[in-house]
C-alpha cells in the first residue's frame, strides 16, 4: 500500500545542467551591470576621441613642467593609447572576473569589474584634459 501512494518527500535535483552562457556570465544583475558599464565606458572613450580627433592639431602638448612650459610634445595619434589601455584593462579584468565567478567568488569579480570602470573613468578624464 505504501508504494501505491507515491513519493513521500520531494526530490531535489542535486546537479543541473547549465549552458555555457550561464557558466561564464554572471547570473546576477550587479555583475552584468558592472561588465556592461565597463564596456560602455570603453566605447565612450573611443567615441569622444573619434569625434574630437579631426579638430585636433597635429602636434599636442602632452606634459608641462613646473614653470608651465611645454615639457613633452607628441603627435595626436598618441591619444589612441588611452582607449586601448581602457579596453585592455576591461578585457583582462573581465576575464579574471569571469574566472572568479566560475569559482564562486563574486565579490572578487565585482571588485575587478568595478576597477575596470574606475580605469575607464580616469582614461576619459585624461583624454578630455588633453584634447581641451
ABEGO torsion letter per residue (X at the ends): XAAAAEBABBBBBABBBBBAAAAABBABAAAAAAAAAAAAAAAAAAAAAAAAAAABBABBBABBBAAGBBABBBBAAAAAAAAAAAAAAAAAAAAAAAAAAAAGBAAAAAAAAAAAAAAAAAAAAAAAAAAX
